[in-house]
Structures are given as C-alpha cells and as structure tokens.
Amino acid sequence: MTNATPLRRTLSALAATTLLAGGLLLGQAVTAPPAQAAGHVICKPTELRTQAHELRAKAAKLDRLGERQAARKARAQATALEKKAKACEDSDNSASKPFPR
C-alpha cells in the first residue's frame, strides 16, 4: 500500500473544497428571492397614515386602561409610521426633480 504524496493530498483537498463551495453558492442562488429593482420601491403613505392613526387610538385606549408602557410603545410605532409616510411622500415629490437647484 502506497501513501499519497503531500501534493496529491493538497490537490484533492483543494478540489473537494472548490466543489463544496460551488455547490453552496449554487444552492443559495437557486433559493434566493429575486432581486428588486434599486429605484422601484412601492410606498403607500395613506395606508401608513391609517395604521398610525389606529396605533394612536390603541395607545389612547391603553392609557385609559393604565398600561402606560404599552401606550408609549404604540405611540412610538405610530410616530415611526408617520415619519416613513412623510419620507415616502418627499421621495415621490423629489423624484420628478432629480437635480434640485
């Protein structure tokens, strides 16, 4: 029985590693969701504002029930949704003017 030379062991290990890495990359490429276009983001400010309004109503109800921490959290979420809606509107308005002066 002959032992494999160090070069032969190195080359076979390199080939096995390359095949495994290629298989992993191929598997990720197949299962990955399709990429979206960079400049095409759908934003619905009216829905965001409606959700924010519902959260503010929920916060008021929680305040009446004495759940101050939960009400504070609901108000913070509502504020975040309103900021997101404002940012969406601002980006829509500035989209028609790519280079403002």
Wavefront OBJ file of the C-alpha trace (Angstrom):
o trace
v 0.000 0.000 0.000
v 1.481 3.320 -1.031
v 0.903 6.567 0.772
v -0.332 9.623 -1.130
v 2.219 12.335 -1.621
v 1.641 15.665 0.107
v 0.942 17.375 -3.220
v -1.692 14.808 -4.150
v -3.410 15.238 -0.762
v -3.331 19.015 -1.140
v -4.781 18.949 -4.643
v -7.567 16.547 -3.713
v -8.463 18.651 -0.653
v -8.483 21.795 -2.814
v -10.722 20.122 -5.401
v -13.147 18.915 -2.727
v -13.298 22.369 -1.143
v -13.944 24.006 -4.514
v -16.769 21.589 -5.291
v -18.388 22.139 -1.897
v -18.139 25.932 -2.148
v -19.557 25.883 -5.678
v -22.457 23.713 -4.546
v -23.233 26.060 -1.661
v -23.177 29.107 -3.916
v -25.374 27.384 -6.481
v -27.818 26.334 -3.764
v -28.045 29.875 -2.431
v -28.564 31.312 -5.898
v -31.426 28.910 -6.572
v -33.221 29.501 -3.267
v -32.622 33.264 -3.035
v -35.622 35.517 -3.740
v -35.409 37.576 -6.931
v -33.712 40.925 -6.523
v -35.864 44.012 -6.785
v -35.020 46.991 -8.904
v -32.984 49.534 -6.976
v -35.163 52.568 -7.683
v -38.566 50.881 -7.686
v -39.894 50.883 -4.134
v -43.643 50.794 -3.644
v -44.740 53.106 -0.890
v -48.305 53.722 0.246
v -48.394 56.783 2.529
v -52.166 56.673 3.001
v -52.003 53.125 4.349
v -49.106 54.055 6.620
v -51.043 57.018 7.993
v -54.105 54.821 8.552
v -52.011 52.347 10.515
v -50.505 55.197 12.530
v -53.985 56.525 13.327
v -55.077 53.066 14.507
v -51.984 52.798 16.700
v -52.673 56.200 18.256
v -56.244 55.101 19.040
v -54.851 51.926 20.586
v -52.404 53.997 22.647
v -55.243 56.164 23.961
v -57.186 53.059 24.945
v -54.138 51.604 26.686
v -53.682 54.890 28.558
v -57.253 54.683 29.818
v -56.587 51.123 30.989
v -53.438 52.210 32.817
v -50.953 50.456 30.526
v -48.552 53.386 30.213
v -45.562 51.433 28.857
v -47.592 49.697 26.136
v -49.198 53.028 25.200
v -45.783 54.656 24.905
v -44.640 51.829 22.636
v -47.736 52.138 20.427
v -47.198 55.910 20.124
v -43.559 55.364 19.144
v -44.628 52.917 16.435
v -47.225 55.400 15.184
v -44.626 58.154 15.037
v -42.279 55.878 13.094
v -45.034 55.069 10.593
v -45.818 58.770 10.142
v -42.136 59.545 9.522
v -41.987 56.741 6.982
v -45.099 58.099 5.221
v -43.567 61.580 5.144
v -40.321 60.202 3.730
v -42.276 58.333 1.053
v -44.137 61.474 0.047
v -40.933 63.510 0.000
v -39.193 60.948 -2.181
v -42.168 60.859 -4.550
v -42.163 64.647 -4.797
v -38.441 64.881 -5.410
v -38.469 62.026 -7.961
v -39.759 64.382 -10.625
v -36.819 66.745 -9.946
v -33.688 64.602 -9.937
v -31.306 67.550 -9.581
v -32.863 70.279 -7.400
v -31.285 73.717 -7.678
l 1 2 3 4 5 6 7 8 9 10 11 12 13 14 15 16 17 18 19 20 21 22 23 24 25 26 27 28 29 30 31 32 33 34 35 36 37 38 39 40 41 42 43 44 45 46 47 48 49 50 51 52 53 54 55 56 57 58 59 60 61 62 63 64 65 66 67 68 69 70 71 72 73 74 75 76 77 78 79 80 81 82 83 84 85 86 87 88 89 90 91 92 93 94 95 96 97 98 99 100 101
